[in-house]
Amino acid sequence: MIDLHCFAFSDEEILYNGDTFPSETFSGQGKIGDITVSCIDPLSQVMFHLGYEHDENDVHDVLLLCAEFDIVIPDEYKQT
Protein backbone atom coordinates (compact mmCIF):
# COMPACT_ATOMS: atom_id res chain seq x y z
CA MET A 1 0.00 0.00 0.00
CA ILE A 2 1.21 3.50 -0.82
CA ASP A 3 0.26 6.54 1.26
CA LEU A 4 1.02 9.74 -0.63
CA HIS A 5 1.07 13.27 0.83
CA CYS A 6 2.08 16.61 -0.72
CA PHE A 7 5.03 18.41 0.91
CA ALA A 8 6.73 21.73 0.17
CA PHE A 9 10.55 21.51 0.10
CA SER A 10 13.37 23.97 0.67
CA ASP A 11 17.07 23.28 1.23
CA GLU A 12 16.71 23.31 5.03
CA GLU A 13 13.18 22.14 5.76
CA ILE A 14 10.00 20.47 4.63
CA LEU A 15 6.57 22.02 5.14
CA TYR A 16 3.46 19.88 5.64
CA ASN A 17 0.10 21.08 6.95
CA GLY A 18 1.72 24.14 8.55
CA ASP A 19 4.40 22.10 10.35
CA THR A 20 8.09 22.17 9.42
CA PHE A 21 10.47 19.23 9.52
CA PRO A 22 14.22 18.93 8.89
CA SER A 23 15.09 17.99 5.31
CA GLU A 24 16.82 14.83 6.63
CA THR A 25 13.33 13.47 7.35
CA PHE A 26 13.20 12.41 3.69
CA SER A 27 16.43 10.40 3.82
CA GLY A 28 14.60 7.14 3.10
CA GLN A 29 14.18 5.55 -0.31
CA GLY A 30 11.32 3.50 -1.62
CA LYS A 31 9.92 2.30 -4.91
CA ILE A 32 6.68 2.96 -6.70
CA GLY A 33 6.69 0.38 -9.44
CA ASP A 34 10.14 0.65 -11.02
CA ILE A 35 10.69 4.26 -9.91
CA THR A 36 12.91 4.99 -6.89
CA VAL A 37 11.49 7.83 -4.79
CA SER A 38 12.57 9.76 -1.70
CA CYS A 39 10.45 8.97 1.31
CA ILE A 40 10.26 9.50 5.04
CA ASP A 41 12.78 7.29 6.84
CA PRO A 42 11.25 4.46 8.95
CA LEU A 43 12.01 5.98 12.38
CA SER A 44 10.48 9.32 11.38
CA GLN A 45 7.41 7.48 10.07
CA VAL A 46 6.96 5.90 13.49
CA MET A 47 7.47 9.27 15.20
CA PHE A 48 4.81 10.88 12.97
CA HIS A 49 2.32 8.35 14.38
CA LEU A 50 2.73 9.57 17.99
CA GLY A 51 0.68 11.98 20.08
CA TYR A 52 -2.80 11.57 18.63
CA GLU A 53 -5.66 9.08 18.83
CA HIS A 54 -4.71 6.35 16.38
CA ASP A 55 -6.89 3.82 14.59
CA GLU A 56 -6.28 0.23 13.54
CA ASN A 57 -4.46 1.35 10.38
CA ASP A 58 -1.99 3.39 12.45
CA VAL A 59 -1.41 0.42 14.77
CA HIS A 60 -0.83 -1.88 11.80
CA ASP A 61 1.61 0.55 10.16
CA VAL A 62 3.61 1.26 13.32
CA LEU A 63 3.91 -2.38 14.36
CA LEU A 64 4.98 -3.36 10.83
CA LEU A 65 7.58 -0.58 10.64
CA CYS A 66 8.96 -1.53 14.06
CA ALA A 67 9.21 -5.20 13.14
CA GLU A 68 10.70 -4.62 9.68
CA PHE A 69 13.29 -2.03 10.74
CA ASP A 70 14.04 -3.21 14.30
CA ILE A 71 12.56 -0.10 15.93
CA VAL A 72 11.40 -0.22 19.55
CA ILE A 73 7.59 -0.14 19.70
CA PRO A 74 6.48 3.16 21.29
CA ASP A 75 4.66 2.80 24.61
CA GLU A 76 1.36 4.15 23.27
CA TYR A 77 1.31 1.31 20.73
CA LYS A 78 2.25 -1.46 23.16
CA GLN A 79 -1.15 -1.28 24.84
CA THR A 80 -3.21 -1.77 21.68
Steps between C-alpha positions, in 0.01 A plus 500: 500500500621850418405804708576820311505853646601834345795680663670832426882478493782746557870431556464503880147383573182333387157655551189286550164620631662806660768296680869507407738206510875470437587406142673184632151364572487394134823299513317174428458341159214295369360380171176566321501242226845527342555861611722573802358784710608693809288421801481553873752279680347217711576652843347834400193316369455342842551837671234661277251247641541622861295741709152459355214251520595227255282247321561141395682612184747704707558203732558270203744743336700571816530136604607402147760778481638405842525133408649558154759759606575382856352811663384488862119508515389830659318464832170635366495216246594223743160518668294451184 
